[in-house]
């Protein structure tokens, strides 16, 4: 297979994943696996709210620290949704529930 054909196929795959993420996973909490293994032997995954996916870059926002992670869409092996974290109730909300 010629290099140009492989390049076109890879581009189509990335367009497919970015389109899927944009249409189905934006504003949802996700876990993303890009193929790495941590030193403890556990698969390396990235976690966060999928806030944007454009120009072959997925942006995740950490729900606790609000830091941003930018992932190259070409490197995504697997992506899946996960339950949203429950927000902690403030003292006023707790008092109104009682």
Sine and cosine of phi, psi and omega as CSV:
sin_phi,cos_phi,sin_psi,cos_psi,sin_omega,cos_omega
0.00,0.00,0.67,-0.74,-0.02,-1.00
-0.96,0.27,0.45,-0.89,-0.03,-1.00
-0.86,0.51,-0.62,0.78,0.00,-1.00
-0.89,0.46,-0.60,0.80,0.01,-1.00
-0.93,0.37,-0.68,0.73,0.03,-1.00
-0.89,0.46,-0.68,0.74,0.01,-1.00
-0.87,0.48,-0.68,0.74,0.02,-1.00
-0.91,0.42,-0.68,0.74,0.01,-1.00
-0.89,0.46,-0.69,0.72,0.02,-1.00
-0.89,0.45,-0.65,0.76,0.03,-1.00
-0.89,0.46,-0.67,0.74,0.02,-1.00
-0.90,0.44,-0.62,0.78,0.02,-1.00
-0.91,0.42,-0.68,0.73,0.01,-1.00
-0.91,0.41,-0.67,0.74,0.04,-1.00
-0.87,0.49,-0.60,0.80,0.02,-1.00
-0.90,0.43,-0.72,0.69,-0.03,-1.00
-0.94,0.35,-0.64,0.77,0.00,-1.00
-0.93,0.38,-0.60,0.80,0.05,-1.00
-0.91,0.41,-0.69,0.72,0.01,-1.00
-0.88,0.48,-0.73,0.69,0.01,-1.00
-0.88,0.48,-0.72,0.69,-0.02,-1.00
-0.88,0.48,-0.60,0.80,-0.06,-1.00
-1.00,0.07,-0.44,0.90,-0.15,-0.99
-0.84,-0.54,-0.36,0.93,-0.14,-0.99
-0.87,-0.49,-0.14,0.99,0.00,-1.00
-0.89,0.46,0.65,-0.76,-0.04,-1.00
0.92,0.38,0.41,0.91,0.07,-1.00
-0.80,-0.61,0.55,-0.84,0.07,-1.00
-0.95,0.30,0.69,-0.72,-0.03,-1.00
-0.67,-0.74,0.31,-0.95,0.22,-0.98
-0.89,-0.45,0.64,-0.76,-0.04,-1.00
-0.78,-0.62,0.76,-0.65,0.06,-1.00
-0.93,-0.37,0.79,-0.62,-0.03,-1.00
-0.91,-0.41,0.18,0.98,0.12,-0.99
0.97,-0.25,-0.05,1.00,-0.03,-1.00
-1.00,0.00,0.31,-0.95,0.07,-1.00
-0.81,-0.58,0.74,-0.67,0.01,-1.00
-0.95,0.30,0.17,-0.98,-0.01,-1.00
-0.89,0.45,-0.39,0.92,0.03,-1.00
-1.00,0.03,0.06,1.00,0.05,-1.00
1.00,0.03,0.08,1.00,0.00,-1.00
-1.00,-0.05,0.68,-0.73,0.03,-1.00
-0.84,0.54,0.72,-0.69,0.06,-1.00
-0.96,0.29,0.85,-0.52,0.07,-1.00
-0.79,-0.61,0.48,-0.88,0.09,-1.00
-0.96,-0.28,0.61,-0.79,-0.06,-1.00
-0.81,-0.58,0.54,-0.84,0.12,-0.99
0.39,-0.92,0.01,-1.00,0.05,-1.00
-0.99,0.11,0.82,-0.57,0.05,-1.00
-0.96,0.28,0.96,-0.30,-0.07,-1.00
-0.98,-0.21,-0.34,0.94,0.01,-1.00
-0.30,-0.95,0.50,-0.87,0.09,-1.00
-0.53,-0.85,0.97,-0.23,-0.02,-1.00
-0.47,-0.88,0.42,-0.91,0.03,-1.00
0.79,0.62,0.63,0.77,0.03,-1.00
0.90,0.45,0.43,0.90,0.03,-1.00
-0.79,-0.61,0.81,-0.59,0.11,-0.99
-0.99,-0.13,0.76,-0.65,0.03,-1.00
-0.94,-0.35,0.83,-0.56,0.05,-1.00
-0.94,-0.34,0.65,-0.76,0.06,-1.00
-0.92,-0.39,0.84,-0.54,0.03,-1.00
-0.91,0.41,0.75,-0.66,-0.08,-1.00
-0.96,0.29,-0.36,0.93,-0.01,-1.00
-1.00,-0.09,-0.78,0.63,-0.10,-1.00
-1.00,-0.07,-0.23,0.97,-0.04,-1.00
0.90,0.44,0.27,0.96,0.07,-1.00
-0.97,0.24,0.41,-0.91,-0.04,-1.00
-0.96,-0.28,0.62,-0.79,0.10,-1.00
-0.85,-0.52,0.76,-0.65,0.00,-1.00
-0.95,-0.32,0.86,-0.51,-0.04,-1.00
-0.90,-0.43,0.69,-0.72,0.09,-1.00
-0.95,0.31,0.89,-0.46,-0.06,-1.00
-0.87,0.49,-0.46,0.89,0.03,-1.00
-0.89,0.45,-0.43,0.90,-0.08,-1.00
-1.00,-0.03,-0.10,0.99,-0.04,-1.00
-0.95,0.32,0.84,-0.54,0.06,-1.00
-1.00,-0.07,-0.68,0.73,-0.01,-1.00
-0.50,-0.86,0.53,-0.85,0.06,-1.00
-0.61,-0.79,0.69,-0.72,0.01,-1.00
-0.56,-0.83,0.48,-0.88,0.04,-1.00
-0.97,0.22,0.37,-0.93,0.07,-1.00
-0.59,-0.80,0.33,-0.94,-0.01,-1.00
-0.89,0.46,0.59,-0.81,0.06,-1.00
-0.94,0.33,0.54,-0.84,0.06,-1.00
-0.95,0.31,0.62,-0.79,0.06,-1.00
-0.97,0.25,0.70,-0.72,0.04,-1.00
-0.97,0.24,0.62,-0.79,0.05,-1.00
-0.96,0.28,0.71,-0.70,0.01,-1.00
-0.96,0.28,0.62,-0.79,0.07,-1.00
-0.98,0.19,0.20,-0.98,-0.01,-1.00
-0.86,0.51,-0.63,0.78,0.01,-1.00
-0.90,0.43,-0.64,0.77,0.03,-1.00
-0.93,0.37,-0.63,0.78,0.01,-1.00
-0.90,0.43,-0.65,0.76,-0.02,-1.00
-0.92,0.40,-0.60,0.80,-0.02,-1.00
-0.95,0.31,-0.39,0.92,0.02,-1.00
-0.97,0.23,-0.40,0.92,-0.07,-1.00
-0.98,0.18,0.00,0.00,0.00,0.00
